[in-house]
Amino acid sequence: MVESTPTTPDTVAAEAAKSVLERGIVAMESLGGGSGGLQRQFGNTHPATPDDVLSVSFAFTCTGGSTVALTFTAADKDVPSAAGTQVCDGSIFQRSIDTSKPGSLGFSAALTGSESGGYAYAYYAEKKQLP
């Protein structure tokens, strides 16, 4: 017997958002990412980037028409230059984040509006140290 995961509006919306990123960001090395249904507050922390990665490109998309305010940390310090607001219309929000200091990399999001819709995010290697 094969069990199936129930399809909910949140999982469908999250998969749609993930598909937008996969089609929109090409030829970049992915360092990790995720997706889910929109919530009032959400985020994630990536434990560390590879030692040779000097900066990453953070890409985020969401659906459902709400607005998300994004903030970032790198090596446990706020990165105000990367912060921004994204309307959940399926477009891609992208920021470059310096990771030359070792440590975790994270984002947090605060939602304004309806929780109907999904989101997806990914970190991509942007600049690497030459061998």
GULOMI-196118 format. One line per 10 residues: their letters; for each residue x, y, z of N, C-alpha, C, O. Coordinates in Angstrom, 1 decimal, padded with zeros to 4 digits. Layout:
a> X,Y,Z,X,Y,Z,X,Y,Z,X,Y,Z; ...
//
This chain:
mvestpttpd> 000.8,-001.2,000.0,000.0,000.0,000.0,000.9,001.2,000.0,001.8,001.3,000.8; 000.6,002.2,-000.9,001.4,003.4,-001.0,000.6,004.5,-000.3,-000.6,004.7,-000.6; 001.2,005.2,000.6,000.6,006.3,001.3,000.9,007.6,000.4,002.0,007.7,-000.1; 000.0,008.5,000.4,000.2,009.7,-000.3,000.0,010.9,000.6,-000.8,010.8,001.6; 000.8,011.9,000.4,000.7,013.1,001.2,-000.6,013.9,000.7,-000.7,014.1,-000.5; -001.4,014.3,001.6,-002.6,015.0,001.2,-002.2,016.3,000.5,-001.3,017.0,000.9; -002.9,016.7,-000.6,-002.6,017.9,-001.3,-003.5,019.0,-000.7,-004.7,018.9,-000.7; -002.9,020.0,-000.1,-003.6,021.1,000.5,-003.3,022.4,-000.4,-002.3,022.4,-001.1; -004.1,023.4,-000.2,-003.8,024.6,-000.9,-002.4,025.2,-000.6,-001.7,025.7,-001.5; -001.9,025.0,000.7,-000.6,025.4,001.1,000.5,024.7,000.3,001.4,025.3,-000.2
tvaaeaaksv> 000.4,023.3,000.2,001.4,022.6,-000.5,001.4,022.9,-002.0,002.4,022.9,-002.6; 000.2,023.0,-002.6,000.1,023.4,-004.0,000.8,024.7,-004.2,001.5,024.9,-005.2; 000.5,025.7,-003.4,001.0,027.1,-003.5,002.5,027.1,-003.3,003.3,027.8,-004.1; 003.0,026.3,-002.4,004.5,026.2,-002.1,005.2,025.6,-003.3,006.2,026.0,-003.7; 004.6,024.5,-003.9,005.2,023.9,-005.1,005.2,024.8,-006.3,006.2,024.9,-007.1; 004.2,025.6,-006.4,004.1,026.6,-007.5,005.2,027.7,-007.3,005.9,028.0,-008.3; 005.4,028.1,-006.1,006.4,029.1,-005.8,007.8,028.5,-006.1,008.7,029.2,-006.6; 008.0,027.3,-005.7,009.3,026.6,-005.9,009.6,026.5,-007.4,010.7,026.7,-007.8; 008.6,026.2,-008.1,008.7,026.1,-009.6,009.2,027.4,-010.2,009.9,027.5,-011.2; 008.6,028.5,-009.7,009.0,029.9,-010.2,010.5,030.1,-010.0,011.2,030.6,-010.9
lergivames> 011.0,029.7,-008.8,012.5,029.9,-008.6,013.3,029.0,-009.5,014.3,029.5,-010.0; 012.9,027.8,-009.6,013.6,026.8,-010.5,013.7,027.3,-011.9,014.7,027.1,-012.6; 012.6,027.9,-012.4,012.6,028.4,-013.8,013.4,029.8,-013.9,013.9,030.1,-014.9; 013.3,030.6,-012.8,013.8,031.9,-012.9,015.3,032.0,-012.6,016.0,033.0,-013.0; 015.9,031.1,-011.8,017.3,031.2,-011.4,018.0,030.0,-012.1,017.8,028.8,-011.7; 018.8,030.3,-013.1,019.5,029.2,-013.8,021.0,029.4,-013.7,021.4,030.6,-013.6; 021.8,028.4,-013.9,023.2,028.5,-014.0,023.9,029.0,-012.7,024.9,029.6,-012.8; 023.3,028.8,-011.6,023.9,029.2,-010.3,023.9,027.9,-009.4,022.9,027.2,-009.4; 024.9,027.8,-008.6,025.0,026.6,-007.7,024.1,026.8,-006.5,024.4,027.8,-005.7; 023.2,026.0,-006.3,022.3,026.1,-005.1,023.0,025.6,-003.9,023.6,024.5,-003.9
lgggsgglqr> 022.8,026.3,-002.8,023.4,026.0,-001.5,022.3,025.5,-000.5,022.6,025.0,000.6; 021.1,025.6,-000.9,020.0,025.1,-000.1,018.8,026.0,-000.3,018.9,027.1,-000.9; 017.7,025.6,000.2,016.4,026.4,000.1,015.3,025.6,000.7,015.5,024.6,001.4; 014.1,026.1,000.5,012.9,025.5,001.1,011.7,026.2,000.5,011.7,027.2,-000.2; 010.5,025.7,001.0,009.2,026.3,000.6,008.2,025.9,001.6,008.4,025.0,002.4; 007.0,026.6,001.5,006.0,026.3,002.4,004.8,027.2,002.2,004.8,028.0,001.3; 003.8,027.0,003.0,002.6,027.8,003.0,002.9,029.1,003.8,003.6,029.1,004.8; 002.3,030.2,003.3,002.5,031.5,004.0,002.0,031.4,005.5,000.9,030.8,005.7; 002.7,032.1,006.4,002.3,032.2,007.8,002.7,033.6,008.2,003.4,034.4,007.5; 002.2,034.1,009.3,002.4,035.4,009.8,003.9,035.7,010.0,004.4,036.8,009.6
qfgnthpatp> 004.6,034.7,010.5,006.1,034.9,010.7,006.7,033.5,010.3,006.2,032.5,010.6; 007.8,033.6,009.5,008.5,032.4,009.1,009.9,032.8,008.8,010.2,034.0,008.6; 010.8,031.8,008.6,012.2,032.1,008.2,012.9,030.8,008.3,012.4,029.7,008.5; 014.2,030.9,008.1,015.1,029.8,008.2,016.5,030.2,008.4,016.9,031.3,008.0; 017.3,029.4,009.0,018.8,029.6,009.2,019.5,028.5,008.5,019.4,027.3,008.8; 020.4,028.9,007.6,021.3,028.0,006.9,022.6,027.9,007.8,023.2,029.0,008.0; 023.0,026.8,008.2,024.1,026.7,009.2,025.4,027.4,008.8,026.0,028.1,009.6; 025.8,027.2,007.6,027.1,027.9,007.2,027.2,027.7,005.7,026.7,026.7,005.1; 027.9,028.6,005.0,028.2,028.4,003.6,029.6,027.8,003.5,030.4,027.8,004.4; 029.9,027.2,002.4,031.2,026.6,002.1,032.3,027.7,002.3,032.0,028.8,002.0
ddvlsvsfaf> 033.4,027.3,002.8,034.5,028.2,003.1,034.9,029.1,001.9,035.3,030.2,002.0; 034.8,028.5,000.6,035.2,029.3,-000.5,034.2,030.2,-001.1,034.4,030.9,-002.1; 033.0,030.3,-000.5,031.9,031.2,-000.9,032.0,032.5,-000.2,031.9,032.6,001.0; 032.2,033.6,-001.0,032.4,034.9,-000.4,031.1,035.7,-000.3,030.9,036.6,000.5; 030.1,035.3,-001.2,028.8,036.0,-001.1,027.8,035.0,-001.8,028.1,034.2,-002.6; 026.6,035.2,-001.3,025.5,034.4,-001.8,024.4,035.3,-002.4,024.3,036.5,-002.0; 023.6,034.7,-003.3,022.4,035.4,-003.8,021.3,034.7,-003.2,021.1,033.5,-003.3; 020.4,035.5,-002.5,019.2,034.9,-001.8,018.1,035.3,-002.8,017.9,036.4,-003.2; 017.3,034.2,-003.1,016.2,034.4,-004.0,014.9,034.0,-003.3,014.9,033.0,-002.6; 013.8,034.8,-003.4,012.6,034.5,-002.7,011.4,034.8,-003.6,011.4,035.8,-004.3
tctggstval> 010.4,034.0,-003.6,009.1,034.3,-004.3,008.0,033.9,-003.4,008.1,033.0,-002.6; 006.8,034.5,-003.6,005.6,034.1,-002.9,004.4,034.4,-003.8,004.4,035.2,-004.7; 003.3,033.7,-003.5,002.0,033.9,-004.2,000.9,034.2,-003.2,001.1,034.0,-002.0; -000.2,034.7,-003.7,-001.4,034.9,-002.9,-001.7,036.3,-002.7,-002.8,036.6,-002.2; -000.9,037.3,-003.1,-001.3,038.7,-003.1,-000.9,039.5,-001.8,-001.1,040.7,-001.8; -000.4,038.8,-000.8,000.0,039.5,000.4,001.3,040.2,000.2,001.8,040.2,-000.9; 001.8,040.8,001.3,003.1,041.4,001.3,004.0,040.8,002.4,003.5,040.5,003.5; 005.3,040.6,002.1,006.2,040.0,003.1,007.4,041.0,003.2,008.0,041.4,002.3; 007.7,041.3,004.5,008.9,042.1,004.8,010.0,041.1,005.2,009.8,040.3,006.1; 011.1,041.2,004.5,012.3,040.2,004.7,013.4,040.9,005.4,013.8,042.1,005.0
tftaadkdvp> 014.0,040.2,006.4,015.3,040.7,007.0,016.2,039.6,007.0,015.9,038.4,006.9; 017.5,039.9,007.1,018.6,038.9,007.0,019.7,039.0,008.0,019.9,040.1,008.6; 020.3,037.9,008.3,021.5,037.9,009.2,022.6,037.1,008.5,022.3,036.1,007.8; 023.8,037.5,008.7,025.0,036.7,008.2,026.0,036.7,009.4,026.3,037.8,009.9; 026.5,035.6,009.7,027.5,035.4,010.8,026.9,036.1,012.1,027.6,036.8,012.8; 025.6,035.9,012.3,024.8,036.3,013.5,024.7,037.9,013.6,024.5,038.4,014.7; 024.9,038.6,012.5,024.7,040.0,012.5,023.7,040.4,011.5,023.6,039.8,010.4; 022.9,041.4,011.8,021.9,041.9,010.9,022.5,042.4,009.6,023.6,043.0,009.6; 021.9,042.2,008.5,022.3,042.8,007.2,021.2,043.7,006.7,020.5,043.3,005.8; 021.2,044.9,007.2,020.1,045.9,006.8,020.1,046.2,005.3,019.0,046.5,004.7
saagtqvcdg> 021.3,046.1,004.6,021.3,046.5,003.2,020.6,045.5,002.3,020.2,045.8,001.2; 020.3,044.3,002.9,019.6,043.2,002.1,018.1,043.2,002.3,017.4,042.6,001.6; 017.7,043.9,003.4,016.3,043.8,003.8,015.4,044.4,002.7,015.8,045.3,001.9; 014.1,044.0,002.6,013.2,044.5,001.6,011.8,044.0,001.8,011.6,043.1,002.7; 010.9,044.4,001.0,009.6,044.0,001.0,009.2,043.4,-000.4,009.6,043.9,-001.4; 008.5,042.3,-000.3,008.1,041.6,-001.5,006.6,041.5,-001.6,006.0,041.0,-000.6; 005.9,041.9,-002.7,004.5,041.6,-002.9,004.4,040.2,-003.4,005.2,039.8,-004.3; 003.5,039.4,-002.9,003.4,038.0,-003.2,002.6,037.8,-004.5,001.4,037.4,-004.6; 003.3,038.2,-005.6,002.7,038.1,-007.0,003.4,037.2,-007.9,003.1,037.2,-009.1; 004.3,036.3,-007.3,005.0,035.4,-008.2,006.3,035.9,-008.7,007.0,035.2,-009.4
sifqrsidts> 006.6,037.2,-008.5,007.9,037.7,-009.0,009.0,037.3,-008.0,008.7,036.9,-006.9; 010.3,037.5,-008.4,011.4,037.0,-007.6,012.1,038.2,-007.0,012.5,039.1,-007.6; 012.3,038.1,-005.7,013.0,039.1,-004.9,014.4,038.5,-004.8,014.6,037.3,-004.4; 015.5,039.2,-005.1,016.8,038.7,-005.0,017.8,039.7,-004.4,017.7,040.9,-004.7; 018.6,039.2,-003.5,019.6,040.1,-002.8,020.9,039.4,-002.7,021.0,038.1,-002.6; 022.0,040.2,-002.8,023.3,039.6,-002.6,023.7,039.9,-001.1,023.5,040.9,-000.6; 024.3,038.8,-000.5,024.7,038.9,000.9,026.1,038.5,001.0,026.5,037.4,000.6; 026.9,039.3,001.7,028.4,039.0,001.9,028.5,037.9,003.0,027.9,038.0,004.0; 029.2,036.9,002.6,029.4,035.7,003.6,030.9,035.5,003.8,031.3,034.4,004.1; 031.7,036.5,003.6,033.1,036.3,003.8,033.6,036.0,005.2,034.6,035.5,005.4
kpgslgfsaa> 032.7,036.3,006.2,033.0,035.9,007.6,032.2,034.7,007.9,031.0,034.5,007.5; 032.9,033.7,008.5,032.2,032.4,008.8,031.0,032.5,009.7,031.0,033.4,010.6; 030.0,031.7,009.5,028.9,031.7,010.4,027.6,031.4,009.6,027.6,031.1,008.4; 026.5,031.4,010.3,025.2,031.0,009.7,024.7,032.2,008.9,025.2,033.3,008.9; 023.7,031.8,008.1,023.0,032.8,007.2,021.5,032.5,007.3,021.1,031.4,007.2; 020.8,033.6,007.6,019.4,033.4,007.8,018.5,034.5,007.3,019.0,035.6,007.1; 017.2,034.2,007.2,016.2,035.2,006.9,015.0,035.0,007.8,014.7,033.9,008.3; 014.3,036.1,008.0,013.0,036.0,008.6,012.0,036.9,007.8,012.4,037.9,007.2; 010.8,036.5,007.9,009.8,037.2,007.1,008.5,037.5,008.0,008.1,036.6,008.8; 008.0,038.6,007.8,006.7,039.0,008.5,005.7,039.3,007.4,005.9,040.1,006.5
ltgsesggya> 004.6,038.6,007.5,003.5,038.7,006.5,002.5,039.7,006.8,002.1,039.8,008.0; 002.1,040.5,005.9,000.9,041.4,006.0,-000.1,041.0,005.0,000.2,040.9,003.8; -001.3,040.7,005.4,-002.3,040.2,004.5,-002.7,038.8,004.8,-002.4,038.2,005.8; -003.3,038.2,003.8,-003.8,036.8,003.9,-002.7,035.8,003.9,-001.7,035.9,003.3; -003.0,034.7,004.7,-002.0,033.6,004.7,-002.3,032.6,003.6,-001.6,031.6,003.6; -003.1,032.9,002.7,-003.3,032.0,001.5,-002.2,032.3,000.5,-002.0,033.4,000.1; -001.6,031.3,000.1,-000.5,031.4,-000.8,000.7,030.6,-000.3,000.7,030.0,000.8; 001.8,030.6,-001.1,003.0,029.8,-000.7,004.2,030.7,-001.0,004.2,031.7,-001.6; 005.3,030.1,-000.5,006.6,030.8,-000.7,007.7,029.8,-001.0,007.5,028.6,-000.7; 008.8,030.2,-001.6,009.9,029.4,-001.8,011.2,030.3,-001.7,011.1,031.5,-002.1
yayyaekkql> 012.3,029.8,-001.3,013.5,030.6,-001.2,014.7,029.6,-001.5,014.6,028.4,-001.4; 015.8,030.2,-001.9,017.0,029.5,-002.1,018.2,030.4,-002.0,018.1,031.6,-002.2; 019.3,029.8,-001.5,020.6,030.5,-001.5,021.5,029.9,-002.6,021.5,028.7,-002.8; 022.1,030.8,-003.3,023.0,030.4,-004.5,024.3,031.0,-004.3,024.5,032.1,-003.8; 025.4,030.2,-004.6,026.8,030.7,-004.5,026.9,031.8,-005.6,026.5,031.6,-006.8; 027.4,033.0,-005.2,027.5,034.1,-006.1,029.0,034.4,-006.4,029.4,034.3,-007.6; 029.8,034.6,-005.4,031.2,034.9,-005.5,032.0,033.8,-004.8,031.6,033.5,-003.6; 033.0,033.2,-005.4,033.8,032.2,-004.8,035.3,032.7,-004.8,035.7,033.4,-005.7; 036.0,032.2,-003.8,037.4,032.5,-003.6,038.1,031.6,-004.6,037.8,030.4,-004.8; 039.1,032.2,-005.4,039.8,031.4,-006.3,040.8,030.5,-005.6,041.3,030.9,-004.5
p> 041.0,029.3,-006.1,042.0,028.4,-005.4,043.4,028.9,-005.4,044.3,028.2,-004.9
//
